[in-house]
Amino acid sequence: MEAKGFAHKYGNNVDTDAIIPARYLNTSDREALAAHCMEDIDKDFVKNVKAGDIIVAGENFGCGSSREHAPIAIKASGVACVIAKTFARIFYRNSINIGLPIIESAEAAENIRGGDSVSVDFVKGVIINETTGGSYAVPPFPAFIREITAAGGLMNFIAVKGNSAKE
């Protein structure tokens, strides 16, 4: 399980209202949420993001309200992974629940610049900045997290596990 794309860099305390502004919370449509992802802090994000890209941020990414709309908007926009120094705990859990891979790495978050080409190997636990050659060791994703992500989120994972248990 890997991710590879270009970095979109943000600072500290990016809250859920910055990720998906509250004025768009009247929908749960993934494409509609993706169309407004990050627009209040980066008006060009939706124009520039490509499938597989990676968000890199500072401390406390995803702070604020506990809505799942924020990680859904990020994932639906095509982002393959979020790397940050730290995450707000509820955002961390919501990301896993919807199948968005996230990694805490202060070193990677400090050294990766916007536009750098980045790859992540979730099994080996390594982030590589292909632009600079930097390599950052992180704990590998546990098997159950990889399974949840591969299934597209916790509910899909439970449905698959439930169906396989019936067989």
OpenMM code with the backbone's topology and positions (N, CA, C; nanometers):
from openmm import Vec3, app, unit

residues = "MET GLU ALA LYS GLY PHE ALA HIS LYS TYR GLY ASN ASN VAL ASP THR ASP ALA ILE ILE PRO ALA ARG TYR LEU ASN THR SER ASP ARG GLU ALA LEU ALA ALA HIS CYS MET GLU ASP ILE ASP LYS ASP PHE VAL LYS ASN VAL LYS ALA GLY ASP ILE ILE VAL ALA GLY GLU ASN PHE GLY CYS GLY SER SER ARG GLU HIS ALA PRO ILE ALA ILE LYS ALA SER GLY VAL ALA CYS VAL ILE ALA LYS THR PHE ALA ARG ILE PHE TYR ARG ASN SER ILE ASN ILE GLY LEU PRO ILE ILE GLU SER ALA GLU ALA ALA GLU ASN ILE ARG GLY GLY ASP SER VAL SER VAL ASP PHE VAL LYS GLY VAL ILE ILE ASN GLU THR THR GLY GLY SER TYR ALA VAL PRO PRO PHE PRO ALA PHE ILE ARG GLU ILE THR ALA ALA GLY GLY LEU MET ASN PHE ILE ALA VAL LYS GLY ASN SER ALA LYS GLU".split()
positions = [
    Vec3(0.0854, -0.1173, 0.0000),
    Vec3(0.0000, 0.0000, 0.0000),
    Vec3(0.0898, 0.1233, 0.0000),
    Vec3(0.0719, 0.2043, -0.1043),
    Vec3(0.1567, 0.3218, -0.1202),
    Vec3(0.0758, 0.4412, -0.1690),
    Vec3(0.1332, 0.5579, -0.1518),
    Vec3(0.0784, 0.6814, -0.2068),
    Vec3(0.1935, 0.7573, -0.2708),
    Vec3(0.1636, 0.8262, -0.3795),
    Vec3(0.2661, 0.9076, -0.4438),
    Vec3(0.1984, 1.0250, -0.5118),
    Vec3(0.2501, 1.1446, -0.4830),
    Vec3(0.1938, 1.2641, -0.5447),
    Vec3(0.2712, 1.3872, -0.5044),
    Vec3(0.2150, 1.5017, -0.5368),
    Vec3(0.2790, 1.6281, -0.5042),
    Vec3(0.2217, 1.6834, -0.3743),
    Vec3(0.3069, 1.7523, -0.2989),
    Vec3(0.2691, 1.8050, -0.1680),
    Vec3(0.1978, 1.9387, -0.1803),
    Vec3(0.0932, 1.9525, -0.1005),
    Vec3(0.0226, 2.0790, -0.0797),
    Vec3(0.0473, 2.1143, 0.0658),
    Vec3(0.1180, 2.2226, 0.0912),
    Vec3(0.1693, 2.2532, 0.2251),
    Vec3(0.0849, 2.3576, 0.2968),
    Vec3(0.0558, 2.3296, 0.4244),
    Vec3(-0.0210, 2.4198, 0.5097),
    Vec3(0.0457, 2.4295, 0.6459),
    Vec3(0.0059, 2.5272, 0.7232),
    Vec3(0.0675, 2.5538, 0.8529),
    Vec3(0.0001, 2.4820, 0.9682),
    Vec3(0.0088, 2.5432, 1.0848),
    Vec3(-0.0473, 2.4880, 1.2076),
    Vec3(-0.1957, 2.5217, 1.2207),
    Vec3(-0.2643, 2.4399, 1.2991),
    Vec3(-0.4035, 2.4648, 1.3393),
    Vec3(-0.4995, 2.4851, 1.2220),
    Vec3(-0.4843, 2.4049, 1.1192),
    Vec3(-0.5811, 2.4067, 1.0093),
    Vec3(-0.7059, 2.3363, 1.0616),
    Vec3(-0.8117, 2.4149, 1.0815),
    Vec3(-0.9311, 2.3555, 1.1428),
    Vec3(-1.0278, 2.3026, 1.0372),
    Vec3(-1.1280, 2.2307, 1.0865),
    Vec3(-1.2224, 2.1668, 0.9950),
    Vec3(-1.3017, 2.2695, 0.9148),
    Vec3(-1.3207, 2.3899, 0.9675),
    Vec3(-1.3883, 2.4950, 0.8908),
    Vec3(-1.3011, 2.5452, 0.7761),
    Vec3(-1.1703, 2.5385, 0.7908),
    Vec3(-1.0807, 2.5753, 0.6811),
    Vec3(-1.0769, 2.4633, 0.5767),
    Vec3(-1.0872, 2.3395, 0.6226),
    Vec3(-1.0846, 2.2254, 0.5299),
    Vec3(-1.2124, 2.2230, 0.4459),
    Vec3(-1.3273, 2.2357, 0.5108),
    Vec3(-1.4545, 2.2457, 0.4395),
    Vec3(-1.5401, 2.3484, 0.5136),
    Vec3(-1.5550, 2.4671, 0.4560),
    Vec3(-1.6298, 2.5740, 0.5233),
    Vec3(-1.7716, 2.5316, 0.5610),
    Vec3(-1.8162, 2.5791, 0.6757),
    Vec3(-1.9460, 2.5411, 0.7310),
    Vec3(-2.0615, 2.5691, 0.6350),
    Vec3(-2.0474, 2.6667, 0.5468),
    Vec3(-2.1569, 2.7000, 0.4549),
    Vec3(-2.1867, 2.5870, 0.3561),
    Vec3(-2.0991, 2.4863, 0.3480),
    Vec3(-2.1208, 2.3738, 0.2569),
    Vec3(-2.1624, 2.2461, 0.3296),
    Vec3(-2.1920, 2.2568, 0.4561),
    Vec3(-2.2242, 2.1377, 0.5351),
    Vec3(-2.3689, 2.0921, 0.5193),
    Vec3(-2.4428, 2.1557, 0.4305),
    Vec3(-2.5796, 2.1135, 0.4060),
    Vec3(-2.5867, 1.9970, 0.3076),
    Vec3(-2.4722, 1.9436, 0.2701),
    Vec3(-2.4679, 1.8290, 0.1804),
    Vec3(-2.3705, 1.7240, 0.2345),
    Vec3(-2.3951, 1.6012, 0.1986),
    Vec3(-2.2980, 1.4957, 0.2283),
    Vec3(-2.2445, 1.4370, 0.0973),
    Vec3(-2.2779, 1.5026, -0.0139),
    Vec3(-2.2303, 1.4593, -0.1446),
    Vec3(-2.0789, 1.4803, -0.1537),
    Vec3(-2.0067, 1.3729, -0.1743),
    Vec3(-1.8602, 1.3770, -0.1739),
    Vec3(-1.8031, 1.4718, -0.2791),
    Vec3(-1.8588, 1.4705, -0.3988),
    Vec3(-1.8069, 1.5575, -0.5053),
    Vec3(-1.8327, 1.7044, -0.4737),
    Vec3(-1.9477, 1.7327, -0.4158),
    Vec3(-1.9783, 1.8713, -0.3784),
    Vec3(-1.8837, 1.9190, -0.2692),
    Vec3(-1.8538, 1.8325, -0.1725),
    Vec3(-1.7593, 1.8685, -0.0667),
    Vec3(-1.6195, 1.8888, -0.1249),
    Vec3(-1.5791, 1.7994, -0.2142),
    Vec3(-1.4461, 1.8097, -0.2760),
    Vec3(-1.4306, 1.9406, -0.3529),
    Vec3(-1.5371, 1.9869, -0.4136),
    Vec3(-1.5322, 2.1095, -0.4943),
    Vec3(-1.5018, 2.2334, -0.4107),
    Vec3(-1.5179, 2.2222, -0.2773),
    Vec3(-1.4943, 2.3375, -0.1897),
    Vec3(-1.3842, 2.3123, -0.0867),
    Vec3(-1.3161, 2.2024, -0.1021),
    Vec3(-1.2106, 2.1660, -0.0064),
    Vec3(-1.1007, 2.2723, -0.0035),
    Vec3(-1.0671, 2.3187, 0.1141),
    Vec3(-0.9576, 2.4120, 0.1418),
    Vec3(-0.9773, 2.5519, 0.0815),
    Vec3(-1.0936, 2.5824, 0.0274),
    Vec3(-1.1081, 2.7062, -0.0487),
    Vec3(-1.0864, 2.8336, 0.0314),
    Vec3(-1.1122, 2.8310, 0.1610),
    Vec3(-1.0937, 2.9540, 0.2383),
    Vec3(-0.9476, 2.9815, 0.2745),
    Vec3(-0.8620, 2.8816, 0.2656),
    Vec3(-0.7192, 2.9059, 0.2926),
    Vec3(-0.6320, 2.8882, 0.1681),
    Vec3(-0.6894, 2.8286, 0.0624),
    Vec3(-0.6149, 2.8058, -0.0608),
    Vec3(-0.7156, 2.7991, -0.1757),
    Vec3(-0.7486, 2.9146, -0.2316),
    Vec3(-0.8538, 2.9213, -0.3333),
    Vec3(-0.8218, 2.8389, -0.4578),
    Vec3(-0.6946, 2.8067, -0.4802),
    Vec3(-0.6557, 2.7294, -0.5979),
    Vec3(-0.6387, 2.5797, -0.5709),
    Vec3(-0.6631, 2.5368, -0.4477),
    Vec3(-0.6433, 2.3956, -0.4140),
    Vec3(-0.7193, 2.3038, -0.5093),
    Vec3(-0.8482, 2.3265, -0.5268),
    Vec3(-0.9276, 2.2348, -0.6095),
    Vec3(-0.8851, 2.2375, -0.7564),
    Vec3(-0.8254, 2.3473, -0.8010),
    Vec3(-0.7752, 2.3542, -0.9383),
    Vec3(-0.6430, 2.2791, -0.9526),
    Vec3(-0.5640, 2.2782, -0.8444),
    Vec3(-0.4284, 2.2228, -0.8516),
    Vec3(-0.4157, 2.0789, -0.8044),
    Vec3(-0.5043, 2.0350, -0.7161),
    Vec3(-0.4909, 1.9005, -0.6607),
    Vec3(-0.5194, 1.7959, -0.7677),
    Vec3(-0.4403, 1.6905, -0.7645),
    Vec3(-0.4570, 1.5782, -0.8570),
    Vec3(-0.4667, 1.4499, -0.7751),
    Vec3(-0.5319, 1.3525, -0.8314),
    Vec3(-0.5456, 1.2241, -0.7626),
    Vec3(-0.4083, 1.1735, -0.7214),
    Vec3(-0.3961, 1.1363, -0.5948),
    Vec3(-0.2706, 1.0846, -0.5423),
    Vec3(-0.1884, 1.1874, -0.4677),
    Vec3(-0.2249, 1.3144, -0.4768),
    Vec3(-0.1476, 1.4179, -0.4076),
    Vec3(-0.1571, 1.4028, -0.2563),
    Vec3(-0.0695, 1.4746, -0.1874),
    Vec3(-0.0543, 1.4606, -0.0429),
    Vec3(-0.0601, 1.5986, 0.0219),
    Vec3(-0.1376, 1.6088, 0.1285),
    Vec3(-0.1381, 1.7312, 0.2079),
    Vec3(-0.0336, 1.7157, 0.3176),
    Vec3(0.0463, 1.8200, 0.3370),
    Vec3(0.1472, 1.8234, 0.4429),
    Vec3(0.1176, 1.9465, 0.5281),
    Vec3(0.1147, 1.9282, 0.6594),
    Vec3(0.0769, 2.0395, 0.7471),
    Vec3(0.1543, 2.0348, 0.8780),
    Vec3(0.1347, 2.1391, 0.9557),
    Vec3(0.2014, 2.1517, 1.0845),
    Vec3(0.1259, 2.0816, 1.1957),
    Vec3(0.1176, 2.1485, 1.3089),
    Vec3(0.0562, 2.0899, 1.4283),
    Vec3(-0.0955, 2.1062, 1.4274),
    Vec3(-0.1615, 2.0096, 1.4915),
    Vec3(-0.3049, 2.0174, 1.5222),
    Vec3(-0.3923, 2.0252, 1.3977),
    Vec3(-0.3548, 1.9531, 1.2930),
    Vec3(-0.4341, 1.9527, 1.1699),
    Vec3(-0.5702, 1.8897, 1.1977),
    Vec3(-0.6757, 1.9547, 1.1497),
    Vec3(-0.8107, 1.9016, 1.1666),
    Vec3(-0.8760, 1.9368, 1.2984),
    Vec3(-0.8239, 2.0387, 1.3667),
    Vec3(-0.8850, 2.0807, 1.4931),
    Vec3(-1.0211, 2.1442, 1.4645),
    Vec3(-1.0971, 2.1667, 1.5679),
    Vec3(-1.2286, 2.2273, 1.5510),
    Vec3(-1.3384, 2.1257, 1.5692),
    Vec3(-1.4432, 2.1384, 1.4924),
    Vec3(-1.5594, 2.0512, 1.5099),
    Vec3(-1.5278, 1.9081, 1.4695),
    Vec3(-1.6139, 1.8183, 1.5134),
    Vec3(-1.5874, 1.6760, 1.4942),
    Vec3(-1.6524, 1.6182, 1.3689),
    Vec3(-1.6949, 1.7023, 1.2776),
    Vec3(-1.7650, 1.6523, 1.1598),
    Vec3(-1.6760, 1.5672, 1.0690),
    Vec3(-1.7347, 1.4633, 1.0110),
    Vec3(-1.6626, 1.3791, 0.9156),
    Vec3(-1.6493, 1.4446, 0.7791),
    Vec3(-1.7213, 1.5526, 0.7552),
    Vec3(-1.7164, 1.6194, 0.6260),
    Vec3(-1.5733, 1.6585, 0.5876),
    Vec3(-1.4910, 1.6948, 0.6857),
    Vec3(-1.3553, 1.7422, 0.6552),
    Vec3(-1.2693, 1.6325, 0.5921),
    Vec3(-1.2519, 1.5152, 0.6552),
    Vec3(-1.1718, 1.4130, 0.5875),
    Vec3(-1.2387, 1.3603, 0.4599),
    Vec3(-1.3725, 1.3621, 0.4559),
    Vec3(-1.4415, 1.3192, 0.3336),
    Vec3(-1.4071, 1.4143, 0.2194),
    Vec3(-1.4091, 1.5450, 0.2447),
    Vec3(-1.3761, 1.6434, 0.1408),
    Vec3(-1.2333, 1.6243, 0.0908),
    Vec3(-1.1407, 1.5996, 0.1833),
    Vec3(-1.0008, 1.5786, 0.1450),
    Vec3(-0.9876, 1.4549, 0.0576),
    Vec3(-1.0432, 1.3446, 0.1036),
    Vec3(-1.0332, 1.2186, 0.0279),
    Vec3(-1.1011, 1.2315, -0.1080),
    Vec3(-1.2202, 1.2905, -0.1110),
    Vec3(-1.2946, 1.3039, -0.2366),
    Vec3(-1.2241, 1.3960, -0.3359),
    Vec3(-1.1394, 1.4865, -0.2863),
    Vec3(-1.0656, 1.5755, -0.3768),
    Vec3(-0.9508, 1.5032, -0.4475),
    Vec3(-0.9214, 1.3812, -0.4031),
    Vec3(-0.8152, 1.3025, -0.4661),
    Vec3(-0.6918, 1.2857, -0.3808),
    Vec3(-0.6865, 1.3514, -0.2660),
    Vec3(-0.5697, 1.3411, -0.1786),
    Vec3(-0.5555, 1.1970, -0.1290),
    Vec3(-0.4347, 1.1431, -0.1417),
    Vec3(-0.4085, 1.0046, -0.1048),
    Vec3(-0.3619, 0.9885, 0.0389),
    Vec3(-0.3141, 1.0976, 0.0996),
    Vec3(-0.2578, 1.0885, 0.2339),
    Vec3(-0.2403, 1.2294, 0.2894),
    Vec3(-0.2517, 1.2410, 0.4214),
    Vec3(-0.2199, 1.3657, 0.4893),
    Vec3(-0.1062, 1.3370, 0.5865),
    Vec3(-0.0019, 1.4175, 0.5793),
    Vec3(0.1115, 1.4081, 0.6708),
    Vec3(0.1124, 1.5375, 0.7519),
    Vec3(0.1178, 1.5254, 0.8837),
    Vec3(0.1222, 1.6447, 0.9682),
    Vec3(0.2087, 1.6180, 1.0902),
    Vec3(0.2511, 1.7273, 1.1551),
    Vec3(0.3248, 1.7117, 1.2817),
    Vec3(0.2358, 1.6423, 1.3828),
    Vec3(0.1115, 1.6920, 1.3968),
    Vec3(0.0126, 1.6298, 1.4849),
    Vec3(-0.1263, 1.6525, 1.4262),
    Vec3(-0.2190, 1.5683, 1.4687),
    Vec3(-0.3583, 1.5786, 1.4272),
    Vec3(-0.4464, 1.5967, 1.5497),
    Vec3(-0.5567, 1.6665, 1.5320),
    Vec3(-0.6603, 1.6662, 1.6342),
    Vec3(-0.7121, 1.5227, 1.6421),
    Vec3(-0.7323, 1.4743, 1.7613),
    Vec3(-0.7683, 1.3323, 1.7808),
    Vec3(-0.8964, 1.2918, 1.7098),
    Vec3(-0.9994, 1.3731, 1.7141),
    Vec3(-1.1245, 1.3338, 1.6494),
    Vec3(-1.1081, 1.3318, 1.4977),
    Vec3(-1.0286, 1.4231, 1.4425),
    Vec3(-1.0011, 1.4213, 1.2991),
    Vec3(-0.9245, 1.2937, 1.2633),
    Vec3(-0.8304, 1.2573, 1.3479),
    Vec3(-0.7519, 1.1350, 1.3257),
    Vec3(-0.8457, 1.0148, 1.3146),
    Vec3(-0.9368, 1.0028, 1.4105),
    Vec3(-1.0298, 0.8905, 1.4122),
    Vec3(-1.1263, 0.8965, 1.2938),
    Vec3(-1.1789, 1.0139, 1.2636),
    Vec3(-1.2688, 1.0272, 1.1495),
    Vec3(-1.1996, 0.9913, 1.0187),
    Vec3(-1.0721, 1.0257, 1.0067),
    Vec3(-0.9973, 0.9925, 0.8852),
    Vec3(-0.9863, 0.8420, 0.8675),
    Vec3(-0.9544, 0.7730, 0.9732),
    Vec3(-0.9484, 0.6267, 0.9662),
    Vec3(-1.0867, 0.5715, 0.9315),
    Vec3(-1.1896, 0.6259, 0.9968),
    Vec3(-1.3255, 0.5771, 0.9729),
    Vec3(-1.3685, 0.5875, 0.8269),
    Vec3(-1.3211, 0.6896, 0.7562),
    Vec3(-1.3621, 0.7057, 0.6165),
    Vec3(-1.2550, 0.6556, 0.5184),
    Vec3(-1.1449, 0.6008, 0.5713),
    Vec3(-1.0429, 0.5410, 0.4857),
    Vec3(-0.9414, 0.6364, 0.4278),
    Vec3(-0.9176, 0.7484, 0.4963),
    Vec3(-0.8154, 0.8451, 0.4524),
    Vec3(-0.6880, 0.8202, 0.5322),
    Vec3(-0.5800, 0.7758, 0.4673),
    Vec3(-0.4548, 0.7524, 0.5395),
    Vec3(-0.3937, 0.8834, 0.5901),
    Vec3(-0.3545, 0.8833, 0.7173),
    Vec3(-0.2884, 0.9989, 0.7766),
    Vec3(-0.1677, 0.9526, 0.8563),
    Vec3(-0.0650, 1.0358, 0.8565),
    Vec3(0.0607, 1.0001, 0.9230),
    Vec3(0.1123, 1.1198, 1.0013),
    Vec3(0.1492, 1.0955, 1.1256),
    Vec3(0.2158, 1.1986, 1.2058),
    Vec3(0.3662, 1.1834, 1.1898),
    Vec3(0.4304, 1.2890, 1.1426),
    Vec3(0.5755, 1.2924, 1.1307),
    Vec3(0.6203, 1.4387, 1.1316),
    Vec3(0.6701, 1.4818, 1.2464),
    Vec3(0.7165, 1.6200, 1.2588),
    Vec3(0.8304, 1.6479, 1.1610),
    Vec3(0.9224, 1.5540, 1.1483),
    Vec3(1.0380, 1.5741, 1.0611),
    Vec3(0.9961, 1.5890, 0.9148),
    Vec3(0.9095, 1.5004, 0.8682),
    Vec3(0.8636, 1.5090, 0.7294),
    Vec3(0.7847, 1.6380, 0.7081),
    Vec3(0.6964, 1.6708, 0.8029),
    Vec3(0.6142, 1.7910, 0.7901),
    Vec3(0.6990, 1.9172, 0.7838),
    Vec3(0.8091, 1.9196, 0.8564),
    Vec3(0.8971, 2.0363, 0.8549),
    Vec3(0.9783, 2.0472, 0.7265),
    Vec3(1.0172, 1.9337, 0.6693),
    Vec3(1.1123, 1.9347, 0.5584),
    Vec3(1.0519, 1.9243, 0.4194),
    Vec3(0.9278, 1.8798, 0.4089),
    Vec3(0.8632, 1.8715, 0.2778),
    Vec3(0.8052, 2.0086, 0.2446),
    Vec3(0.8319, 2.0547, 0.1235),
    Vec3(0.7816, 2.1847, 0.0779),
    Vec3(0.6643, 2.1639, -0.0174),
    Vec3(0.5836, 2.2661, -0.0302),
    Vec3(0.4766, 2.2611, -0.1285),
    Vec3(0.5330, 2.2373, -0.2670),
    Vec3(0.4738, 2.1456, -0.3414),
    Vec3(0.5195, 2.1132, -0.4757),
    Vec3(0.6180, 1.9994, -0.4834),
    Vec3(0.6761, 1.9598, -0.3688),
    Vec3(0.7693, 1.8464, -0.3705),
    Vec3(0.6955, 1.7186, -0.4086),
    Vec3(0.7644, 1.6302, -0.4783),
    Vec3(0.7111, 1.4984, -0.5092),
    Vec3(0.7388, 1.4078, -0.3900),
    Vec3(0.6329, 1.3445, -0.3378),
    Vec3(0.6436, 1.2664, -0.2146),
    Vec3(0.5829, 1.1285, -0.2363),
    Vec3(0.6484, 1.0273, -0.1820),
    Vec3(0.5904, 0.8934, -0.1823),
    Vec3(0.5881, 0.8399, -0.0400),
    Vec3(0.4871, 0.7582, -0.0127),
    Vec3(0.4694, 0.7001, 0.1197),
    Vec3(0.4485, 0.5507, 0.1037),
    Vec3(0.5269, 0.4729, 0.1761),
    Vec3(0.5065, 0.3282, 0.1829),
    Vec3(0.4502, 0.2981, 0.3207),
    Vec3(0.3207, 0.2692, 0.3262),
    Vec3(0.2526, 0.2484, 0.4532),
    Vec3(0.2932, 0.1178, 0.5204),
    Vec3(0.3333, 0.0190, 0.4424),
    Vec3(0.3723, -0.1111, 0.4973),
    Vec3(0.5125, -0.1041, 0.5580),
    Vec3(0.6058, -0.0434, 0.4862),
    Vec3(0.7430, -0.0318, 0.5358),
    Vec3(0.7583, 0.0811, 0.6369),
    Vec3(0.6702, 0.1788, 0.6316),
    Vec3(0.6786, 0.2925, 0.7227),
    Vec3(0.7866, 0.3907, 0.6813),
    Vec3(0.7770, 0.4376, 0.5589),
    Vec3(0.8762, 0.5346, 0.5113),
    Vec3(0.8088, 0.6382, 0.4213),
    Vec3(0.8473, 0.7629, 0.4438),
    Vec3(0.8060, 0.8747, 0.3589),
    Vec3(0.9310, 0.9199, 0.2858),
    Vec3(0.9219, 0.9346, 0.1539),
    Vec3(1.0374, 0.9792, 0.0761),
    Vec3(1.0004, 1.1073, 0.0018),
    Vec3(1.0820, 1.2098, 0.0238),
    Vec3(1.0703, 1.3323, -0.0538),
    Vec3(1.1545, 1.3101, -0.1784),
    Vec3(1.0907, 1.2776, -0.2876),
    Vec3(1.1630, 1.2446, -0.4100),
    Vec3(1.2292, 1.3662, -0.4724),
    Vec3(1.1853, 1.4830, -0.4352),
    Vec3(1.2460, 1.6063, -0.4862),
    Vec3(1.3814, 1.6313, -0.4219),
    Vec3(1.3906, 1.6110, -0.2903),
    Vec3(1.5154, 1.6408, -0.2190),
    Vec3(1.5957, 1.5161, -0.1818),
    Vec3(1.5327, 1.3998, -0.1896),
    Vec3(1.5989, 1.2763, -0.1481),
    Vec3(1.5838, 1.2467, 0.0000),
    Vec3(1.5126, 1.3326, 0.0729),
    Vec3(1.4916, 1.3089, 0.2157),
    Vec3(1.4069, 1.1854, 0.2401),
    Vec3(1.4400, 1.1140, 0.3479),
    Vec3(1.3663, 0.9933, 0.3840),
    Vec3(1.3322, 1.0010, 0.5326),
    Vec3(1.2085, 0.9659, 0.5657),
    Vec3(1.1603, 0.9797, 0.7027),
    Vec3(1.0936, 0.8500, 0.7463),
    Vec3(1.1462, 0.7906, 0.8514),
    Vec3(1.0889, 0.6669, 0.9043),
    Vec3(0.9690, 0.6994, 0.9918),
    Vec3(0.8622, 0.6251, 0.9720),
    Vec3(0.7406, 0.6382, 1.0523),
    Vec3(0.6936, 0.4977, 1.0874),
    Vec3(0.6133, 0.4840, 1.1919),
    Vec3(0.5611, 0.3494, 1.2217),
    Vec3(0.4771, 0.2983, 1.1049),
    Vec3(0.4990, 0.1753, 1.0634),
    Vec3(0.4154, 0.1195, 0.9560),
    Vec3(0.2693, 0.1126, 1.0012),
    Vec3(0.1783, 0.1208, 0.9044),
    Vec3(0.0368, 0.1069, 0.9379),
    Vec3(0.0115, -0.0363, 0.9840),
    Vec3(-0.0584, -0.0552, 1.0932),
    Vec3(-0.0973, -0.1905, 1.1338),
    Vec3(-0.1872, -0.2526, 1.0263),
    Vec3(-0.1904, -0.3836, 1.0217),
    Vec3(-0.2679, -0.4541, 0.9192),
    Vec3(-0.4150, -0.4116, 0.9197),
    Vec3(-0.4738, -0.3952, 1.0373),
    Vec3(-0.6164, -0.3614, 1.0409),
    Vec3(-0.6426, -0.2220, 0.9833),
    Vec3(-0.5499, -0.1281, 1.0013),
    Vec3(-0.5664, 0.0058, 0.9429),
    Vec3(-0.5534, -0.0029, 0.7905),
    Vec3(-0.4599, -0.0828, 0.7427),
    Vec3(-0.4465, -0.1017, 0.5978),
    Vec3(-0.5728, -0.1645, 0.5401),
    Vec3(-0.6321, -0.2576, 0.6123),
    Vec3(-0.7550, -0.3229, 0.5658),
    Vec3(-0.8715, -0.2241, 0.5627),
    Vec3(-0.8831, -0.1406, 0.6658),
    Vec3(-0.9900, -0.0402, 0.6692),
    Vec3(-0.9730, 0.0570, 0.5528),
    Vec3(-0.8505, 0.1025, 0.5300),
    Vec3(-0.8230, 0.1956, 0.4213),
    Vec3(-0.8516, 0.1307, 0.2865),
    Vec3(-0.8056, 0.0082, 0.2674),
    Vec3(-0.8277, -0.0630, 0.1409),
    Vec3(-0.9760, -0.0842, 0.1141),
    Vec3(-1.0541, -0.1036, 0.2192),
    Vec3(-1.1987, -0.1240, 0.2044),
    Vec3(-1.2719, 0.0065, 0.1758),
    Vec3(-1.2046, 0.1198, 0.1923),
    Vec3(-1.2680, 0.2484, 0.1694),
    Vec3(-1.3312, 0.3074, 0.2937),
    Vec3(-1.2978, 0.2520, 0.4098),
    Vec3(-1.3497, 0.3059, 0.5350),
    Vec3(-1.4001, 0.1958, 0.6268),
    Vec3(-1.4277, 0.2348, 0.7499),
    Vec3(-1.4671, 0.1398, 0.8534),
    Vec3(-1.5973, 0.0679, 0.8211),
    Vec3(-1.6989, 0.1392, 0.7749),
    Vec3(-1.8280, 0.0753, 0.7466),
    Vec3(-1.8147, -0.0289, 0.6354),
    Vec3(-1.7395, 0.0025, 0.5314),
    Vec3(-1.7155, -0.0954, 0.4245),
    Vec3(-1.6369, -0.2146, 0.4772),
    Vec3(-1.5391, -0.1887, 0.5613),
    Vec3(-1.4586, -0.2947, 0.6217),
    Vec3(-1.5471, -0.3889, 0.7026),
    Vec3(-1.6360, -0.3309, 0.7832),
    Vec3(-1.7262, -0.4116, 0.8653),
    Vec3(-1.8196, -0.4939, 0.7761),
    Vec3(-1.8697, -0.4333, 0.6699),
    Vec3(-1.9589, -0.5044, 0.5787),
    Vec3(-1.8870, -0.6220, 0.5133),
    Vec3(-1.7627, -0.6006, 0.4695),
    Vec3(-1.6854, -0.7079, 0.4075),
    Vec3(-1.6567, -0.8190, 0.5088),
    Vec3(-1.6135, -0.7800, 0.6292),
    Vec3(-1.5844, -0.8788, 0.7326),
    Vec3(-1.7104, -0.9559, 0.7715),
    Vec3(-1.8232, -0.8848, 0.7811),
    Vec3(-1.9488, -0.9497, 0.8155),
    Vec3(-1.9920, -1.0495, 0.7102),
    Vec3(-1.9755, -1.0138, 0.5843),
    Vec3(-2.0118, -1.1049, 0.4747),
    Vec3(-1.9191, -1.2243, 0.4688),
    Vec3(-1.7892, -1.2042, 0.4954),
    Vec3(-1.6959, -1.3170, 0.4898),
    Vec3(-1.7174, -1.4110, 0.6076),
    Vec3(-1.7671, -1.3587, 0.7204),
    Vec3(-1.7935, -1.4436, 0.8361),
    Vec3(-1.9150, -1.5331, 0.8124),
    Vec3(-2.0068, -1.4885, 0.7251),
    Vec3(-2.1269, -1.5665, 0.6942),
    Vec3(-2.0986, -1.6795, 0.5987),
    Vec3(-1.9888, -1.6704, 0.5271),
    Vec3(-1.9578, -1.7705, 0.4228),
    Vec3(-1.9053, -1.8984, 0.4817),
] * unit.nanometer
topology = app.Topology()
chain = topology.addChain("A")
for resn in residues:
    res = topology.addResidue(resn, chain)
    for name in ("N", "CA", "C"):
        topology.addAtom(name, app.Element.getBySymbol(name[0]), res)
